[in-house]
Amino acid sequence: MHRDKFRLAYLGEVLVKSTFRNDMWRTRVIANCFPKGYQEGVKARSITQRPIPLYLVQFVFFYDLERSRGFTYMSDTIVHVSDDSFEQDVLSSDKPVLVDYWAEWCGPCKSIAPVLEEIADEYQEKITVAKINVDDNPSTPPKYGIRGIPTLMLFKNGAVEATKVGAVSKAQLSAFIDENL
Protein backbone atom coordinates (compact mmCIF):
# COMPACT_ATOMS: atom_id res chain seq x y z
CA MET A 1 0.00 0.00 0.00
CA HIS A 2 1.39 3.40 -0.98
CA ARG A 3 1.46 5.97 1.81
CA ASP A 4 1.78 9.66 1.06
CA LYS A 5 4.24 11.72 3.03
CA PHE A 6 2.48 14.42 4.98
CA ARG A 7 3.16 17.03 7.59
CA LEU A 8 0.92 19.07 9.84
CA ALA A 9 1.48 22.69 10.76
CA TYR A 10 -0.35 25.10 13.02
CA LEU A 11 -0.68 28.44 11.25
CA GLY A 12 -2.36 31.18 13.23
CA GLU A 13 -5.75 29.75 14.12
CA VAL A 14 -5.83 26.79 11.76
CA LEU A 15 -4.18 23.42 11.41
CA VAL A 16 -3.07 22.66 7.87
CA LYS A 17 -2.04 19.38 6.32
CA SER A 18 0.51 19.30 3.54
CA THR A 19 0.55 16.09 1.52
CA PHE A 20 3.31 15.16 -0.91
CA ARG A 21 1.83 13.48 -3.94
CA ASN A 22 2.89 13.42 -7.59
CA ASP A 23 6.11 15.33 -6.84
CA MET A 24 4.41 18.33 -5.26
CA TRP A 25 3.08 19.46 -1.90
CA ARG A 26 -0.65 20.11 -1.58
CA THR A 27 -1.81 22.04 1.45
CA ARG A 28 -5.29 22.41 2.88
CA VAL A 29 -6.88 23.57 6.11
CA ILE A 30 -8.06 20.60 8.13
CA ALA A 31 -8.96 22.07 11.51
CA ASN A 32 -9.76 25.27 13.31
CA CYS A 33 -7.87 24.79 16.58
CA PHE A 34 -8.44 28.13 18.27
CA PRO A 35 -10.52 29.56 19.86
CA LYS A 36 -13.01 26.66 19.56
CA GLY A 37 -10.47 24.23 20.97
CA TYR A 38 -9.11 20.93 19.81
CA GLN A 39 -12.43 19.20 19.14
CA GLU A 40 -12.47 20.60 15.61
CA GLY A 41 -9.25 18.69 14.99
CA VAL A 42 -10.86 15.46 16.10
CA LYS A 43 -13.78 16.04 13.72
CA ALA A 44 -11.50 16.98 10.82
CA ARG A 45 -10.95 14.30 8.22
CA SER A 46 -7.77 13.63 6.33
CA ILE A 47 -7.62 12.75 2.64
CA THR A 48 -7.96 9.07 3.60
CA GLN A 49 -11.10 9.93 5.63
CA ARG A 50 -9.49 9.02 8.93
CA PRO A 51 -9.98 11.40 11.86
CA ILE A 52 -6.96 13.41 12.95
CA PRO A 53 -6.06 12.15 16.45
CA LEU A 54 -6.61 14.63 19.25
CA TYR A 55 -3.10 14.12 20.64
CA LEU A 56 -1.61 15.05 17.26
CA VAL A 57 -3.66 18.25 17.07
CA GLN A 58 -2.55 19.12 20.59
CA PHE A 59 1.09 18.30 19.79
CA VAL A 60 1.12 20.55 16.74
CA PHE A 61 -0.61 23.34 18.67
CA PHE A 62 1.85 23.20 21.57
CA TYR A 63 4.77 22.70 19.18
CA ASP A 64 3.92 26.06 17.61
CA LEU A 65 3.55 27.71 21.02
CA GLU A 66 6.97 26.45 22.11
CA ARG A 67 8.56 27.69 18.87
CA SER A 68 7.05 31.12 19.44
CA ARG A 69 8.68 31.17 22.87
CA GLY A 70 12.12 30.60 21.37
CA PHE A 71 12.46 26.84 21.59
CA THR A 72 13.88 25.16 18.50
CA TYR A 73 12.98 21.66 17.34
CA MET A 74 15.11 19.96 14.74
CA SER A 75 15.66 16.58 13.20
CA ASP A 76 17.82 14.13 15.12
CA THR A 77 20.18 14.10 12.14
CA ILE A 78 21.01 17.83 12.37
CA VAL A 79 23.92 18.79 14.61
CA HIS A 80 23.73 22.10 16.47
CA VAL A 81 27.18 23.64 16.75
CA SER A 82 28.51 26.58 18.72
CA ASP A 83 31.64 28.71 18.69
CA ASP A 84 33.14 26.25 21.19
CA SER A 85 32.23 23.06 19.32
CA PHE A 86 32.75 24.29 15.73
CA GLU A 87 36.29 22.97 15.40
CA GLN A 88 35.43 19.52 16.73
CA ASP A 89 32.04 19.13 15.01
CA VAL A 90 32.86 20.72 11.65
CA LEU A 91 36.57 21.16 11.00
CA SER A 92 37.64 17.79 12.46
CA SER A 93 34.77 15.79 10.99
CA ASP A 94 35.53 12.67 8.94
CA LYS A 95 32.56 13.39 6.66
CA PRO A 96 31.86 16.59 4.72
CA VAL A 97 29.72 19.00 6.76
CA LEU A 98 27.04 21.32 5.41
CA VAL A 99 26.79 24.26 7.84
CA ASP A 100 23.71 26.48 7.91
CA TYR A 101 24.37 29.95 9.38
CA TRP A 102 20.97 31.14 10.60
CA ALA A 103 19.07 33.26 13.15
CA GLU A 104 15.70 32.87 14.84
CA TRP A 105 14.35 36.17 13.40
CA CYS A 106 15.35 35.33 9.80
CA GLY A 107 12.35 34.47 7.60
CA PRO A 108 14.33 32.81 4.78
CA CYS A 109 16.22 30.77 7.41
CA LYS A 110 12.91 29.42 8.69
CA SER A 111 11.73 28.66 5.17
CA ILE A 112 14.72 26.40 4.43
CA ALA A 113 14.63 24.60 7.79
CA PRO A 114 12.30 21.81 6.54
CA VAL A 115 14.46 21.42 3.42
CA LEU A 116 17.57 21.01 5.58
CA GLU A 117 15.81 18.39 7.70
CA GLU A 118 14.90 16.39 4.59
CA ILE A 119 18.44 16.73 3.21
CA ALA A 120 19.92 15.66 6.56
CA ASP A 121 17.81 12.49 6.50
CA GLU A 122 18.46 11.67 2.84
CA TYR A 123 22.21 12.40 2.85
CA GLN A 124 23.05 11.16 6.36
CA GLU A 125 25.47 8.52 5.00
CA LYS A 126 27.36 11.07 2.88
CA ILE A 127 27.38 14.32 4.88
CA THR A 128 26.63 15.83 8.25
CA VAL A 129 24.22 18.76 8.36
CA ALA A 130 24.99 21.34 11.06
CA LYS A 131 23.37 24.60 12.12
CA ILE A 132 24.95 27.54 13.90
CA ASN A 133 22.91 30.43 15.26
CA VAL A 134 24.78 33.63 14.36
CA ASP A 135 23.21 35.59 17.22
CA ASP A 136 24.24 33.10 19.89
CA ASN A 137 27.67 32.43 18.37
CA PRO A 138 29.25 35.72 17.28
CA SER A 139 32.86 34.49 16.84
CA THR A 140 32.58 31.89 14.08
CA PRO A 141 30.57 33.70 11.34
CA PRO A 142 33.11 36.56 10.85
CA LYS A 143 35.94 34.03 10.48
CA TYR A 144 34.22 32.75 7.34
CA GLY A 145 33.04 36.09 5.99
CA ILE A 146 29.35 35.60 6.70
CA ARG A 147 27.56 38.82 5.70
CA GLY A 148 24.03 37.56 5.11
CA ILE A 149 21.86 34.69 6.21
CA PRO A 150 20.95 32.04 5.47
CA THR A 151 24.40 31.05 4.28
CA LEU A 152 25.20 27.41 3.58
CA MET A 153 28.84 26.30 3.57
CA LEU A 154 30.08 22.87 2.67
CA PHE A 155 33.26 21.93 4.56
CA LYS A 156 35.52 19.08 3.44
CA ASN A 157 38.63 18.09 5.39
CA GLY A 158 38.35 21.22 7.53
CA ALA A 159 38.22 23.67 4.62
CA VAL A 160 35.36 25.49 2.87
CA GLU A 161 34.58 23.64 -0.35
CA ALA A 162 31.58 25.70 -1.51
CA THR A 163 29.19 28.44 -0.34
CA LYS A 164 25.56 29.21 -1.16
CA VAL A 165 23.86 32.38 0.14
CA GLY A 166 20.09 32.75 0.40
CA ALA A 167 17.10 30.45 0.58
CA VAL A 168 17.18 27.50 -1.80
CA SER A 169 14.77 24.77 -2.84
CA LYS A 170 15.41 21.12 -2.07
CA ALA A 171 16.36 20.47 -5.70
CA GLN A 172 18.83 23.36 -5.69
CA LEU A 173 20.37 22.23 -2.42
CA SER A 174 20.67 18.63 -3.60
CA ALA A 175 22.38 19.80 -6.78
CA PHE A 176 24.72 22.04 -4.75
CA ILE A 177 25.72 19.13 -2.52
CA ASP A 178 26.12 16.64 -5.37
CA GLU A 179 28.29 19.05 -7.38
CA ASN A 180 30.64 19.64 -4.48
CA LEU A 181 30.99 16.21 -2.88
PERA-V143119 format. One record per residue. N is the residue number from 0. RES is the residue in three letters. PHI is phi as a letter, one per 40 degrees, with the letter a starting at -180 (none if undefined). OMEGA is omega in whole degrees, 0 to 359 (* if undefined). D_CENTER is the distance of its C-alpha to the mean C-alpha in whole Angstrom. Layout:
# PERA-V143119
n:N res:RES phi:PHI omega:OMEGA d_center:D_CENTER
n:N res:RES phi:PHI omega:OMEGA d_center:D_CENTER
This chain:
# PERA-V143119
n:0 res:MET phi:none omega:180 d_center:28
n:1 res:HIS phi:c omega:178 d_center:25
n:2 res:ARG phi:b omega:177 d_center:22
n:3 res:ASP phi:c omega:171 d_center:19
n:4 res:LYS phi:c omega:176 d_center:16
n:5 res:PHE phi:a omega:175 d_center:15
n:6 res:ARG phi:a omega:179 d_center:12
n:7 res:LEU phi:b omega:178 d_center:14
n:8 res:ALA phi:a omega:177 d_center:13
n:9 res:TYR phi:c omega:182 d_center:15
n:10 res:LEU phi:b omega:181 d_center:16
n:11 res:GLY phi:g omega:182 d_center:19
n:12 res:GLU phi:b omega:182 d_center:22
n:13 res:VAL phi:b omega:174 d_center:21
n:14 res:LEU phi:b omega:179 d_center:19
n:15 res:VAL phi:b omega:177 d_center:17
n:16 res:LYS phi:b omega:176 d_center:17
n:17 res:SER phi:b omega:181 d_center:15
n:18 res:THR phi:b omega:179 d_center:17
n:19 res:PHE phi:c omega:181 d_center:16
n:20 res:ARG phi:a omega:180 d_center:20
n:21 res:ASN phi:f omega:176 d_center:22
n:22 res:ASP phi:g omega:175 d_center:19
n:23 res:MET phi:a omega:178 d_center:18
n:24 res:TRP phi:c omega:174 d_center:16
n:25 res:ARG phi:b omega:185 d_center:18
n:26 res:THR phi:b omega:175 d_center:18
n:27 res:ARG phi:a omega:178 d_center:20
n:28 res:VAL phi:c omega:179 d_center:21
n:29 res:ILE phi:b omega:181 d_center:22
n:30 res:ALA phi:a omega:171 d_center:23
n:31 res:ASN phi:b omega:188 d_center:24
n:32 res:CYS phi:c omega:186 d_center:23
n:33 res:PHE phi:a omega:9 d_center:25
n:34 res:PRO phi:c omega:185 d_center:28
n:35 res:LYS phi:c omega:179 d_center:29
n:36 res:GLY phi:h omega:188 d_center:27
n:37 res:TYR phi:c omega:184 d_center:26
n:38 res:GLN phi:c omega:177 d_center:29
n:39 res:GLU phi:c omega:179 d_center:28
n:40 res:GLY phi:c omega:179 d_center:24
n:41 res:VAL phi:c omega:181 d_center:27
n:42 res:LYS phi:c omega:183 d_center:29
n:43 res:ALA phi:c omega:181 d_center:26
n:44 res:ARG phi:b omega:177 d_center:26
n:45 res:SER phi:c omega:180 d_center:24
n:46 res:ILE phi:c omega:180 d_center:25
n:47 res:THR phi:c omega:178 d_center:26
n:48 res:GLN phi:g omega:173 d_center:28
n:49 res:ARG phi:c omega:178 d_center:27
n:50 res:PRO phi:c omega:175 d_center:27
n:51 res:ILE phi:c omega:182 d_center:23
n:52 res:PRO phi:c omega:181 d_center:24
n:53 res:LEU phi:d omega:182 d_center:24
n:54 res:TYR phi:c omega:180 d_center:22
n:55 res:LEU phi:c omega:177 d_center:19
n:56 res:VAL phi:c omega:179 d_center:20
n:57 res:GLN phi:c omega:180 d_center:21
n:58 res:PHE phi:d omega:181 d_center:18
n:59 res:VAL phi:c omega:179 d_center:15
n:60 res:PHE phi:c omega:182 d_center:18
n:61 res:PHE phi:c omega:176 d_center:18
n:62 res:TYR phi:d omega:180 d_center:14
n:63 res:ASP phi:c omega:178 d_center:14
n:64 res:LEU phi:c omega:180 d_center:17
n:65 res:GLU phi:c omega:178 d_center:16
n:66 res:ARG phi:c omega:182 d_center:13
n:67 res:SER phi:c omega:177 d_center:15
n:68 res:ARG phi:c omega:175 d_center:17
n:69 res:GLY phi:h omega:177 d_center:15
n:70 res:PHE phi:c omega:180 d_center:14
n:71 res:THR phi:b omega:177 d_center:10
n:72 res:TYR phi:b omega:180 d_center:9
n:73 res:MET phi:b omega:175 d_center:6
n:74 res:SER phi:c omega:177 d_center:7
n:75 res:ASP phi:c omega:182 d_center:11
n:76 res:THR phi:c omega:178 d_center:11
n:77 res:ILE phi:c omega:180 d_center:9
n:78 res:VAL phi:c omega:176 d_center:12
n:79 res:HIS phi:c omega:182 d_center:12
n:80 res:VAL phi:b omega:179 d_center:15
n:81 res:SER phi:b omega:175 d_center:18
n:82 res:ASP phi:d omega:183 d_center:21
n:83 res:ASP phi:c omega:184 d_center:23
n:84 res:SER phi:c omega:186 d_center:21
n:85 res:PHE phi:d omega:182 d_center:20
n:86 res:GLU phi:c omega:182 d_center:23
n:87 res:GLN phi:c omega:186 d_center:23
n:88 res:ASP phi:c omega:185 d_center:19
n:89 res:VAL phi:b omega:187 d_center:19
n:90 res:LEU phi:c omega:182 d_center:23
n:91 res:SER phi:c omega:183 d_center:24
n:92 res:SER phi:c omega:177 d_center:22
n:93 res:ASP phi:c omega:179 d_center:23
n:94 res:LYS phi:c omega:171 d_center:21
n:95 res:PRO phi:d omega:182 d_center:19
n:96 res:VAL phi:b omega:173 d_center:16
n:97 res:LEU phi:c omega:182 d_center:13
n:98 res:VAL phi:b omega:176 d_center:13
n:99 res:ASP phi:b omega:174 d_center:10
n:100 res:TYR phi:c omega:188 d_center:13
n:101 res:TRP phi:a omega:174 d_center:11
n:102 res:ALA phi:a omega:182 d_center:13
n:103 res:GLU phi:c omega:184 d_center:12
n:104 res:TRP phi:c omega:187 d_center:15
n:105 res:CYS phi:c omega:179 d_center:13
n:106 res:GLY phi:c omega:178 d_center:12
n:107 res:PRO phi:c omega:177 d_center:11
n:108 res:CYS phi:c omega:179 d_center:9
n:109 res:LYS phi:c omega:182 d_center:7
n:110 res:SER phi:c omega:180 d_center:8
n:111 res:ILE phi:c omega:180 d_center:6
n:112 res:ALA phi:d omega:178 d_center:3
n:113 res:PRO phi:c omega:178 d_center:3
n:114 res:VAL phi:c omega:179 d_center:6
n:115 res:LEU phi:c omega:178 d_center:5
n:116 res:GLU phi:c omega:178 d_center:4
n:117 res:GLU phi:c omega:179 d_center:7
n:118 res:ILE phi:c omega:180 d_center:9
n:119 res:ALA phi:d omega:179 d_center:9
n:120 res:ASP phi:c omega:184 d_center:11
n:121 res:GLU phi:c omega:184 d_center:13
n:122 res:TYR phi:b omega:188 d_center:14
n:123 res:GLN phi:c omega:177 d_center:15
n:124 res:GLU phi:c omega:185 d_center:18
n:125 res:LYS phi:c omega:184 d_center:18
n:126 res:ILE phi:b omega:170 d_center:16
n:127 res:THR phi:b omega:176 d_center:14
n:128 res:VAL phi:b omega:181 d_center:11
n:129 res:ALA phi:b omega:177 d_center:11
n:130 res:LYS phi:b omega:175 d_center:10
n:131 res:ILE phi:b omega:180 d_center:13
n:132 res:ASN phi:c omega:185 d_center:14
n:133 res:VAL phi:c omega:178 d_center:16
n:134 res:ASP phi:c omega:181 d_center:18
n:135 res:ASP phi:c omega:184 d_center:18
n:136 res:ASN phi:b omega:187 d_center:19
n:137 res:PRO phi:c omega:184 d_center:22
n:138 res:SER phi:c omega:186 d_center:24
n:139 res:THR phi:c omega:184 d_center:21
n:140 res:PRO phi:d omega:179 d_center:20
n:141 res:PRO phi:c omega:178 d_center:24
n:142 res:LYS phi:c omega:182 d_center:25
n:143 res:TYR phi:b omega:174 d_center:23
n:144 res:GLY phi:g omega:180 d_center:24
n:145 res:ILE phi:c omega:180 d_center:20
n:146 res:ARG phi:b omega:180 d_center:21
n:147 res:GLY phi:a omega:178 d_center:18
n:148 res:ILE phi:b omega:1 d_center:15
n:149 res:PRO phi:c omega:172 d_center:12
n:150 res:THR phi:b omega:178 d_center:14
n:151 res:LEU phi:b omega:179 d_center:13
n:152 res:MET phi:b omega:176 d_center:16
n:153 res:LEU phi:b omega:179 d_center:17
n:154 res:PHE phi:b omega:173 d_center:20
n:155 res:LYS phi:b omega:180 d_center:22
n:156 res:ASN phi:f omega:176 d_center:25
n:157 res:GLY phi:g omega:181 d_center:24
n:158 res:ALA phi:b omega:178 d_center:24
n:159 res:VAL phi:c omega:179 d_center:22
n:160 res:GLU phi:c omega:182 d_center:22
n:161 res:ALA phi:a omega:181 d_center:21
n:162 res:THR phi:b omega:176 d_center:19
n:163 res:LYS phi:b omega:181 d_center:17
n:164 res:VAL phi:b omega:178 d_center:16
n:165 res:GLY phi:h omega:179 d_center:15
n:166 res:ALA phi:c omega:181 d_center:12
n:167 res:VAL phi:b omega:176 d_center:12
n:168 res:SER phi:c omega:178 d_center:12
n:169 res:LYS phi:c omega:180 d_center:11
n:170 res:ALA phi:c omega:179 d_center:15
n:171 res:GLN phi:c omega:180 d_center:15
n:172 res:LEU phi:c omega:177 d_center:13
n:173 res:SER phi:c omega:179 d_center:15
n:174 res:ALA phi:c omega:178 d_center:18
n:175 res:PHE phi:d omega:180 d_center:17
n:176 res:ILE phi:c omega:182 d_center:17
n:177 res:ASP phi:c omega:179 d_center:19
n:178 res:GLU phi:c omega:188 d_center:22
n:179 res:ASN phi:b omega:177 d_center:21
n:180 res:LEU phi:c omega:* d_center:21
